[in-house]
Amino acid sequence: MQKNFNLAWRNTSNNQKNLLVQNIRAGKAQLIKKIIERSNLIKHMSVVIRLSSVIIENKILLSNFAENLEILVDNGLNLIVIHEYGNLLTKQLKLLGIDDKKYSPHFGDDKLSGLFEMVISGHINKRIVSKLCSLGVMAIGLSGKDGNLLVAKKSNHIAINDSWLYASEPLLVNPEILLAIEDTKIVPIISPVACTDKGKTAILDTDITSAMAATAVNANKLIIMCENDFLINNVVTLSSVTELNGLLKNTIEVAATDSLVKASRYALLNSDITVQFVNSRKSDALLFAIFD
């Protein structure tokens, strides 16, 4: 517990000068108290985390995320991370001169699938794994292709927000690998890249993939780290489809067709799970989501 105390106190956001030192200390003290109070209640809890590209791109937030994961693993949680790629992928493609003016937007429909896979699984995934391992988390990078973990549909393309790219939906999740490493302190970092039943490469929508993975392993909680202020501040958690339907009925801020809403519906319909929306731009938000 002393190790957890020290980890929780460690501040990776010293460069954020707009935060008052007093507020930082108060927040850390509150967090440490919650960790001590609840650490025995969450052992062996299974949590799937949808990791936002905002965190991956930001060195401070990624370091803080790694420290958060270390605390959670030390407290006995089983964690699975599925990472986003949208912003990072399009930036890398632009550096290579690849954009919507030249190429088909549909993953798997052109000869660039191998390049997309290289960026997502070879660059983005390994950036996350390298940072986590450097800070003490026993992370391993997996593609959906490894062990046939993810199998993709060959159609039903989904538009990726704020980009010209489209991704596919998973057809199924084979959880054997994930279940085999439960209770080992190993944290799988999964890139949403898969094969179709014809052996072709497909890039998957991160949101629905996270929901399907959470269902496949019977996770207790699906944590969606995102930037949707309405879901973060006004919804926070969902524990039933009834709650979700009530939300959609009483607001115009989100729609049933929104990717995060569709993913939440899938998880709630197919498992006994809690879906929680967490602010990816805020340090220690993951810990507060677990220990609150």
N, C-alpha and C positions, 0 to 999 in steps of 0.2 A: 504493500500500500504506500510505503514511503516513496518508492520509485514512481508510482502513479502521481503522487502529490507533486514531486519535483517536475515531472513531465507536464502536468497541467499548469504549473506556474510558469514554465518556460514561455517566453513571449517572442514570437517570430515576426512581430509587426512593429519593431522599434522605429522603422522608417515612416510610419504613418503618424506624422507629427500633429495632425489635426485632432488626434485623440488625447484627451487629458490623462495624465499619469494616474490621477486619483480614480478615474472611471475604470481604467484598465485594471488596477489593483482590486477594485471592488468587484468587477466582473469575474476576475480570476478566483477571488476568495469564494464567491458564490458558487462557481463551477466546482471548485475543489470540495466544498461542502456537499454538493449533490453527488459527486463521484463516491465519496466515502459512504454516504447514506444508502446509495442504491447499488453499489458494486456487487453485492451478493444476490441481488434480485434479477440480474440480467445475465448471469453466467449461462453459457450454452445457447443464448438467443441467436437466431440466424437472421442476418440482415443483408439485403441486397442494396447496393448504393449505385445510383445513376450519377456519374461524375461529369460535371459541366466542363466544357472547354475553357470557360472563364478561369477556372482554377488551374487547369493544366498550363495555360499561357502565363500565369502570374507566379513568379518565383516565391513570393511571400505567402500567397494563399496555398500553393502546392506544398511548401514546407510545413505550413500549419496543418494542412490535411494529413500529411504523413505523420505528424506528431499525434493528431487526433486518432488516427488508425492504430498507432502503437499503444495508446492508452486503452482503446477498446479491445484489442487483441489480448493485452495483459489482464483485462478484466473478464476474459473467457468468452468473448463473442466470436461467432463464426461469421466472417465477412466475405462478401463477393462484390467486386467492383466492376461495373461495365461503363466504359468511358465514351464520351461524346467525341466528335471529330470535326464537326461542320466548319467552324471558323478556321481551325488550324489546317484542315485539308485544302480549303479554297485558297488560303494564303500560300501554301506550298505549290499549288497548281499554278497560281499566278506568277510565282517566281520562275516557273518552267515555261511560261508563255501559254498556258492552257486555260481557256475560258469558254464561256457560252457562245462566243462568236465562231468558234472553230469546231466544237465537238458536241456530240449527242450528250444530253444531261443524264441519261439513264445508265446507271451502273450495270455492267454485265452486257450492255448492248454494243460495246465497241472494244477495240484492242487496248484500251487504257486501263482495263480492270486490274491488271497486274501492277500498274503504277499506283493506282488508288490503294490497293492492298499494301504495297510497300510503304506508303506514307502512313497509313493508319496503323498497321501492325508492326512495321519495322521502325518507324520514327516516333509517332505519338505514343504508342503503347510502351515503348522502351524508355521514353522520357519519364513517364510516370513510374515505371518499375525502378529505374535507376535512382530517382529521388527517394522513393520509399525505402529501398534497400540501404541507401546511404545514411538514412536516419533510423535504422534499426528494425524496419518492418520486413518480415520474410515474405516478400512479394514475388510472384511468378507471373510472367506474361503469357497469356494464352490467346490464340485466335479461335474463333468459332469453328475453324477447320480441325483443330487439334482434337483427336479422339472423337471426331464427328460430333462435337459438342453442340453445334448449331447447324440446322439444315434450313435452306432458304426456299421460299416460294419463287417460282420463275417469273411471276407477274406481280400485279398489285403494287406498282411503284408508288412511293410516298414522297411528296415534295419536302425538301429540307428547308426549314425556315431561313430566310435571308440569304439564300444562295440559289444558283441555277441547277443544283444537283438533285437527283431523286434516288431514294434508296428502296430496298425491298423489305418485305416482312419476313420474319422467321416462319417456317412451317412447323418446326418442332425443336425442342431442347432435349438433349440426352444428358441427364445430370450425373451420370455415373462418376465422372472424374471429380466433379464438385463435391459429391457426397463422400468420395473416398478420402478427401483431405480435410473433412470436418474435424474439429478438435485437435488440429495439428499446429495451429498458429500460422499456417501458410495462408496468405491472402491472394487469391487468383485475381489478376487484372485482365479483363476480357475485352478484346477488340471485336466489335460487331462485324466481322468478316466471316463469310460462310460459303459453302458449296451448295448448289442446287442438286436435285436428285440426278441431274445429267452431268454433274461434275464441273459445272461452270462456276466461276467466282461471282459472288454477290455481296454487296455492301448493304448492311442492314440498318434499319431505323433503330436508333439507340433506345428510344422510349419504350416501344412495344417489346423490344428484345429484353430490356430490364424487367418488364412486367412478366414476360413469359418465363424468364430464368427464376424469378422469385417464386412463381407458382410451381415450377418444376422441382424446386428443392424444399417446398413447403416452408418458405421463410416466414418469420414472425412479422417482419417489417420491410417495406420497400421505401427507401429514402430517396427522394428525387431532389437532387441539388440543382437549382435552376435560378432564373432571374425574373420569373413571373411574379411581380409584386402582389397581384391580387391573390394568387394561390398561396404565397408565402405569408402574407399578413392577414388575410381574411378567411382562408380555409384552413391552413396549417396541417390538419390531419383529416383523413377519411377512413371510416371503419366499415362502411357498408355501401351497397349500390343505392339504397334508399337515400342516404345522405348525399351522394353524388347527384342523384336525380333532383333532389330538393335544391341543391346548389344551382343546377342548370336552369331550373324553373324560375328562380328568384333573382337571377342576375343576367346582365348582358356583357359582363366583363370577360367571360369565357364561353366557349361554344362546345357542343358535343363533338365537333369535328377536330378540335384542338388535339395535337399529338399527345400532350401530357394527360389530357382528360381521357382520351381513348385508352392510353396505357393504364391509367388508374382503374377504369371500368373493367378492363380485362383482368387485372389482378384481383379486384374485389369480387368479380363474378366467379372466378375459378379457384379461389383459396380463401382461407380464414386468415386475413392479413390486414395490417394497418398500413395505409399509404400516408407518408408524411412529406410535406414540401419544405425545403430548407434553402435559405438564402446562400447561394454560392459565393457571394461577394463579401460575406462577413466571416471573420476569423472565429474559430471555435464553434461555429454554428452546428457542426456535426455532433460535437459532444453535448451541447445543450439539447439537441434533438433526441439523443439517447437517454440522457440522465434527467431530463425535466420530468 
